[in-house]
Amino acid sequence: MVIVGWWASSKKQDQVEVQHEARSHSKKDADDLVKIEGVGPKVVKVLNAGGITTFDELAHAKIMDVQKMLDDAGLQMMNPEGWIDQAKLAAKGDWKAFEKMQSELKGGRKK
């Protein structure tokens, strides 16, 4: 009985540490994905839930995977094609090219 209590207690502690680490990681390392033209707070929540919290992660994501996340969240009208190109520039810190690209987009898509 003591062993079972110890085991359950240690599992709960491990879970708390993992949750704390995940929260610390996401707050500290997350990028402001709403800077991407066409991405708003709802989309950020979907991307974050799918494990995408940085420009680099979005830059390396597959369009089909991102589209599936959006579809599953009921955001079928969204098109992530332009987001990945923007994220590549943001991940490199090329803000001049990033802004130029955004001036050519409307809702994340080419005008």
N, C-alpha and C positions, 0 to 999 in steps of 0.2 A: 504494500500500500504506500509506503514511504517512497519507494522507487517511482511508482506511478505519479505521485504528487510532484516529485523532483523533475521527472521527465516533462510533465505538462507545464511546469513552471519555466523550465529552460526553453521549451518550444515557444512559449509566449514571449519571453525575453528576446529570443532570436527574431521573432516577428516584429517586435517593437523596434529593434535595431535596424532591421531591413527597411521598415517604413520610414524611420528617421533619416536613414542614409539616402533613400529615394527622394524624400522631400528636400533635403539639403542639396543633393545633386541637381534636382530639377530647378530649384530657385537660383542656385549659383551659376549653373552652366547653360541655362536656357537662353535662347535668343528671342528677341521681340519679333515673332513671325508675322505680326500684323503690318510690319514694314513692307511685306511683300504685297504688291498690287493685286487685289482680288481676294486677299485673305483677311477675314475678320475674326472677331472673338469666338464665334461658333466653330469656325473652321479650325482655329488654334486648339480648341478643346478636343476636336476629333483627331487632329494630328498628334497632340500630346498623348491621347489615349492609345494611339497606334505606335507610340514610341518615338515620335519625331518632335524634338524640342529645340533643335538648333538648325541654323542655316545649312551647315555641313550635312546633317542627316537628311534634310529635305533635298539638298543638291544631289545626294547619292540615292535617293528613293526612285523607285520605278513608277512611272506615270500610272500604270495599270493598278499597282498596289495602292497608291494614293486615291485613285478614282474609286476603288473598291471600298476603302474606308469611308469616303464621302457618300457613296451609294448606300452602304450599310447604315449610315447615320441619317439617311433621308435627305441628303443634300445632292441629289442627282443632277441638278442644274449647274453645278459647279464644274469648272474645267481647270485642272491643275497643270496643264502643259506649260504655261508661261511662268508658273511659280518656281519650277525647278531651275529654269534658266536664271531667274532673278536670284534664287538662293545660291547658285554657283558663284555669282558675282559678289553677293553679300558675304559668303563664306571666305572669299579671297580678300575681302575688305576693299574691293574696287568700287567705291561708292559713286565715283563719277560715271562710270559705265552703267552702274545700277540705276542711277537717276535718269540717264539718257534712255535706257531701255524702258523705264517706267513711263517716260513722256510719250512713248510710242504705244502704250497699252491702255486699254480701257477694261476695267474689271479683270485684269490679269491676262487679257487676250489682246492680240494685235488688232489695231483699229481697222 
